[in-house]
Amino acid sequence: MPQLPPELFARLPEPAALGRLAAAAARAYGAPSPDHVVPTPGMQIVLPLVAALVPPGRAAVLGPTYSEHVRISALVGHDTKEVGDIADLKGADLAVVVNPNNPDGRVVDRKALLALADAQKERGGLLVVDEAFMDVGPADASLAGEVARGHLVVLRSFGKFFGFAGLRLGFALAPPQIAARLAASLGPWPVSGPAIAIGEAALADAAWAQATRASLSQNARQLDEALAGAGLAVVGGTSLFRLVQTPAADALFHHLGRAGIFVRRFAEQPTWLRLGLPGSEEARARLRAALVESQR
């Protein structure tokens, strides 16, 4: 994190600073230009604005996935359902794909997404691709560079990859006319001065990003080894999290919780647990010990 001058906390951020952040995001994500980038105070707050870009109609969300997309789409008036196949998104006024997916890490074929985007354009619908985990996804899978084709919004999270979840910073990538509409809805100071400064510095640090991707991959392999040693089958994930499947998921969830290790469980998939990467060797050792204890 860069040194932050006190005036960042004492003054409202200048429009030029927000413009520099948008330019840094465009370069980092491969968007066509800063005019295609809307900095946001986290991704969550922009979800209703994006879902409301099309009049209330039929929304389809490719799942199972992050549950907020279904909730928010219904909240703004869409008749919403979660579907299990990308073909079932066709015909929806609002189609939503999380790519890579949370929690199983599924990556949807780029050509299939582009075909869906073109279909949405023909019928006046909208495709929203949530790329919150794309910083650790396949290099050629992002649609950030395709948003100029229209009727496509790509969402990018800053906090997950850079470890600044509490900073509340995200980006919506869209055609300029949609970007302008979203920016107007957010108002003149959507992102704090400190968040702008940190985001601009982090997005420009390509060497850090490359080193971190390598480090995350190594840490993910170490987590896989610990899980395999406990007889747990890894069935998906990214290098930021792993998804395991076990009939003892509920018991393991409570056992790990009592050990101070918090994992995600899923009411709709009671045999699944999602684990984040341990943050240190000490944390990995604590997880391994808890997994061994769970088998006794």
CORBELVEN-V823565 format. One record per run of one state. SS is the DSSP state (@ for helix, = for strand, . for the rest). FROM is the first residue (numbers start at 1). LEN is the number of residues. If there is no record, write none. Layout:
SS_FROM_LEN ; SS_FROM_LEN
//
This chain:
._1_6 ; @_7_4 ; ._11_4 ; @_15_15 ; ._30_4 ; @_34_3 ; =_37_4 ; ._41_3 ; @_44_8 ; ._52_6 ; =_58_5 ; ._63_5 ; @_68_8 ; ._76_3 ; =_79_5 ; ._84_2 ; @_86_4 ; ._90_4 ; =_94_5 ; ._99_11 ; @_110_14 ; ._124_2 ; =_126_5 ; ._131_3 ; @_134_3 ; ._137_7 ; @_144_6 ; ._150_2 ; =_152_6 ; ._158_1 ; @_159_4 ; ._163_2 ; @_165_3 ; ._168_2 ; =_170_5 ; ._175_1 ; @_176_11 ; ._187_6 ; @_193_11 ; ._204_2 ; @_206_24 ; ._230_3 ; =_233_6 ; ._239_2 ; =_241_5 ; ._246_3 ; @_249_10 ; ._259_5 ; =_264_2 ; ._266_6 ; =_272_5 ; ._277_4 ; @_281_14 ; ._295_2
//
